[in-house]
Amino acid sequence: MAEKPGGKKRTTKAATELCAVNDIPDGGSNGFFIDTADGRLLYMAIRRGAKAFVYVNSCPHTGMPLDFQPGQFLNAGRTLIQCSTHGAQFRIDDGYCVSGPCEGDNLTAVETETANPRRRPLSRAGFSS
């Protein structure tokens, strides 16, 4: 076990594959989930070229999933993540809410890595609190 700042311990686990980078359309988004012993964890991924931004699929205001339709998280201009419940908008690069009832809050970012350059799987880093 490794120790987090502030004295909390964390357990290192194997990374969990979410998807291949090509499962996310360039300039678009997609949704993914992982079933765990504690229930299903929902994620959203937005791709910009070789870079993918991954967040927990949960609005900081309501806790509801953000997608309008499965995997659809972006506004019409594809410049912001938009909550389907109340229209809050978040920057893609850092998840910061720029408008809506949760303005100033952030989406929960998910630490990811790309391991295999051929298939380029996108994996959730393996730490839990």
GIBELDA-V830960 format. One record per backbone hydrogen bond with DSSP energy under -0.5 kcal/mol. CO is the residue of the C=O (numbers start at 0). NH is the residue of the N-H. If there is no record, write none. Layout:
co->CO nh->NH
co->CO nh->NH
This chain:
co->1 nh->3
co->1 nh->9
co->3 nh->6
co->7 nh->3
co->9 nh->1
co->10 nh->127
co->14 nh->16
co->15 nh->123
co->18 nh->121
co->19 nh->22
co->20 nh->23
co->22 nh->24
co->24 nh->27
co->27 nh->46
co->29 nh->44
co->31 nh->42
co->33 nh->40
co->35 nh->38
co->38 nh->35
co->40 nh->33
co->41 nh->56
co->42 nh->31
co->43 nh->54
co->44 nh->29
co->45 nh->52
co->46 nh->26
co->47 nh->50
co->50 nh->47
co->51 nh->53
co->52 nh->45
co->53 nh->109
co->54 nh->43
co->55 nh->57
co->58 nh->62
co->63 nh->58
co->65 nh->83
co->68 nh->71
co->70 nh->72
co->71 nh->67
co->72 nh->81
co->74 nh->77
co->78 nh->91
co->79 nh->74
co->80 nh->89
co->82 nh->86
co->87 nh->82
co->88 nh->97
co->88 nh->98
co->89 nh->80
co->90 nh->94
co->94 nh->106
co->95 nh->90
co->95 nh->97
co->96 nh->103
co->98 nh->88
co->99 nh->102
co->101 nh->104
co->104 nh->96
co->106 nh->108
co->107 nh->55
co->108 nh->110
co->110 nh->124
co->112 nh->114
co->112 nh->122
co->114 nh->116
co->115 nh->119
co->119 nh->20
co->120 nh->114
co->120 nh->122
co->121 nh->17
co->121 nh->18
co->122 nh->112
co->123 nh->15
co->124 nh->126
co->125 nh->12
co->127 nh->10
